[in-house]
Amino acid sequence: MITIYYNPQTQNISGWRELLDRISLKYEVFDVDKATQPRLIDGDKEAIGTAAIDEYLENLEKFVNGWYEDRCDKYDFDPDSPIKI
């Protein structure tokens, strides 16, 4: 699960939520008044600061979209085809 800690003045939080909703990953966000920089934790990975979180989430979105693009059930397989997979 992705966890984001942020200060109420963080501008990007709504965009981060929208992106995470769009790629259907489980996440939590916590408003922490004393946070000096936003911080994202994803398992053993961490991104600190707005730019680092933006980059992490963009790369994660590319990965997730690629994952779904490569799924096997998306293609029709003809069981009578001479080519066997």
N, C-alpha and C positions, 0 to 999 in steps of 0.2 A: 504494500500500500504506500502511496505517496503522501507525505505530510509536508505542509507548507506552514511556516511560522512567519508572520508579517506584522508590521507596524500599521496602525490605522491610516497613516499617510501614504502607504504604498499604492501607487497608481495602477499597477498592472494586475491586481488580484482578480478583477472581474474577467479579464482576458484569459488569465490562467485557468480560472474555473470553466469558462466556455470551452477552451481547448480540451481540458480533461474530460468534460462531459461529452464532447464530440467524439473522442477516441475511446470512450466507455471504460476508463480505468478508475479503480476505486481510489479515493483520496479523501483527505481531511485538511481543513485549513483552520488555523488558530490565530486569532487576533491577540498579539502580545504587545502591550503598550511599551515595554522596555526594549523591544527589539530594535537594534540600530540598523540592521540590514535584514531583508527577507532571506529566509533559509528554507531550502527544499531538501527533504531526506527521502530517499527511495532505496530501502534495504540498506546496503553498505555504501551507496552512492550519496553524495551531498553536493549541492550547488548553493553558493552564498552570493547574494547580491542579485539585483534585477537582471542585469545582462546575462549572468551565468544561468539563472533560472530560465530566462527566455530561450537561451541556446539549448539547454537540457531538454526543455519541453518540445522545442521544434524538432530536435533529433529523435525524441521519443515518438512524436507524431509520425515522422517519416518511417521509423521502424515499424510501428503498429500498422500503418497503411500498407507497407510492403509485406508485412505478415499476412494481412487479409488478401492482398493481391495474389499471393502465391498459394493460397489454400487449394487443395485438390478437388474439393467438392464443387468448386465453381465451374469446372469443365465437364462437358458431357463426354462420357467414354462409351464407345460402341462395343458391346461384349462380343459382337461378331467380327470385329476388325481383325485382319490378319496380323496386325502389330499388337503384341502382348506386352503389357506393362507389368 
